[in-house]
């Protein structure tokens, strides 16, 4: 059984107001956000390969940058498609083609701008796919969720204790997710993410809980939250070294 990670880095970052480059290439501490994300998967002992689906105009830049990272040999870069779903299909297809005879292969789909995922959550997602099938990494919902109709009237207030925020990675058997993405393409259907697609086609979705800080960096406030988390983590390491 092999485990591949497909990292989506094809967005143009329209919600990152004032940024001079796509959000996944914004830097913190001299490293782009995408590098923080890739490192988590490329250094994970259970992950065999990492495929980055990248904006074509930024492939050369990313390839040049990654030459300085010691984990670069696990990573390969391919161009993205015209839509997010096209890019995911390309990434899953690329992973599948590396070992087409492995019917038990697992693929993890993750956002390039979710750099705060941790090793334990990646492991939990892999183990869940092996034992149960399609798996979404989630986080607790800490605010009240309301459902409203098109007129702005509240139709339901959800039980917060049963609500979860769907995040990433999302894990699947490679053969299953590839087949269902092709079917969605044939049916002319677009989905916001792969667990929504798999649920639509009748697959049971399971969950594992990830870190609350596993946010998607899409706006300036997200970037500053990411910066704060990294600074707190680095400060904690300094304290731990001092205590030793």
N, C-alpha and C positions, 0 to 999 in steps of 0.2 A: 504494500500500500504506500502510495506517495501522497504528499501534501504540498500543494502549490498555493501561493498567494497571488492574487491579481489585485493590483493597486491602481485605482482610477485617479489619474492626474490630468484629465483632459479639459477641466473647466477653465473658463476665461476670467472668472472672478468679478463679475459685474456688480456684485453687492459689496465688494471691498472698495468703498469709495476712496478716491484719492491715491490708490495704489498705482505704481508705475509698471507693475508686472502682474501676471496671474498669481492668485493668492498662494498656490502651492510652492511658488518660488520666492515668496517673501522671506527675508532672512531674520534670524535671531541668533545672536552670538556667532555670526559668520557662517551659519549653516541655513539652507533653505528648509522650510517646513517639511517638504517632501522627504528630506534626508532623515529627519527625526522619525518619521513614519516608517520609512523603508528599513531603518536599522532594527526596529522592533521585530520585523518579520525575517530579515536576512540573518539575524543572529540567533533566531529561535531554533533550538535543536530538533524540533519536529517538522520544521518547514524545509522542504527540499529546494524549491525554486521560487523566485519572485519575479513576476512579470508586471512591468509598469506600462500602463496604457496612457500615453503622453500626447499633449498637443504637438503636432508635427513640427511646428516652427520652434519648439523648445527642446527637441530631442538632442540636438548637438550640444546645447548648453548643459543639459542634465548629464549627458554622457561624459562631458569634460569634467564637470564637478565631481561625479562619482568616482573618478580615477583616484581621488585622494582618500577614499574610504576603504578600510581593510576588508569589508564584507562585500565589496563590489562584485566578486566572481559569482555570487548567487543570483545577481540581478540582470535582467535583460529588458530592453526598452522597445516598445512597438508603438506605431502611430494609432491615435484614436479615430473613432468614426464620426459621423455627422451628428449623432445623438448619443446621449449617455448609454442608452440600451445597446446601440451599435458598438460602442466602445467595450462594454462588458462582454458582448458576444465575441469580439475580437480577442479579448484577453483570455477568456475561458477556452476558446478554440486553440490559442497558442499554447496554453498549459496542457491541454488534452493531447496535442500533437507530439509532445515530448515523450509520452508513454501511452500510446493508443490502446495497448493490450491490457492495461491495468483498469479493470472494471470497478475496483474498489477505491480508486483515486479520489481524493478530497480536494476541493478548491475553496479557499477563503477569499471573499470579495470585500475589499476595504477601501475607504476613502483616503486619498493621499493627504487630505487636510484633517485627518483625525490622528494627530501625532502623539496623543496622550494615552493610547491603548497600552496595556501592560502585558507582560509575558504570561501571567497567570490566566488572564482572560482568553488569550490566544489558545493556550493549552486546553482550557475548559471548552471552548468552541470546537476544537478538533475532536476531543473525547466525546462530546455530545453528538456530533455527526456520526462518528463511528458506532455509537450505541443506539442512536434513535433516528437520525436523519436530519432534515433541514433545520438549521439552528440560527437564531438571531441573538446577537449580543444586545443586552438591554441595560437600562438604568432606571431606578425608581422614579416615579412621577411625584414631584414634591409640591405641585400646585393643583388646584381644582380644575377638572376638565369639564367643560360644558359643550353640549351639542346644540346647534341652532339651525333653524330653517333659513331659506333664502330671504325671508323678510326680517331676519335678525331676532326672531323669537326663540327663546331657549326651549328646546324640546326634551332635553334630558340632562341631568347632572350625574356624571359617572362616579362610581365608587373608586376613589383615588387609590385605595389599598390594592385594587385589582388592575390598575393601569400601569403600563410600563412605556418608557421611551425606547423606540426601536433605533438601535445604533449599529455599529459594525465592530469587528468583522461579522459577516454572514457566511455560514458554512454549508456546503452541499456536497453530495456525491457528484463528481464532475460530469459523468454521463447523463445524469438526470437534469442538472441545471442547463447543460448545453442543449439537450433535446427540447426542453421547455422554452428556452429562449428562441430557438429556431421556430418552434410552433407559434409563439407570440408574434414573431416576425411575419410568418405566413398569414396569421389571422389579422394582421394590421393593428395589433394592440401595443400600447406603450404603458409601462408601469414605473412607478416612482422608485422601486428597488426590487431586488430579486426575491425577497420573501413575499412581497405582494404578488409577484408573478406566480410563484410556486403555490401560494394559497389559492389563487384564482383557478389553477389547474388541479386542485383537489389534494394537494400535499399537506400533511400535518406539519405545522411549524412548532418547534420547541425553542426554549430560551435558556440562556445562561446570563448571569448578571455580571456586568463589567463595571469599571470604575466610573463614578459620577463625573469625574473630570474629562471623560472621553468625548469631548465636544468636537463639533465640526467647525473649523475655523473659516467662516465665510464673511464675517463683517469685521469692522475695526474693533468693536468691543470684544469679539471672540479672540482676535489677535492679542489684545492686552490681557485677556484672561489666560491665554496660553503662556504669554510671557511671565505672568505672575506665578503660574504653576511651576514653570521651569526654574524660576528664581528660588521659589520655596524648596523645590527638590534639591537644588544645588546647595542651598544653605543648610538643609538637613544633613547632606553628606559631609559638609564641613564640620558640623557639630558632632557627628558620629566619629569622624577621624580624630577630632580633638579629645573625645572621651576615651579613645583607644590609646 
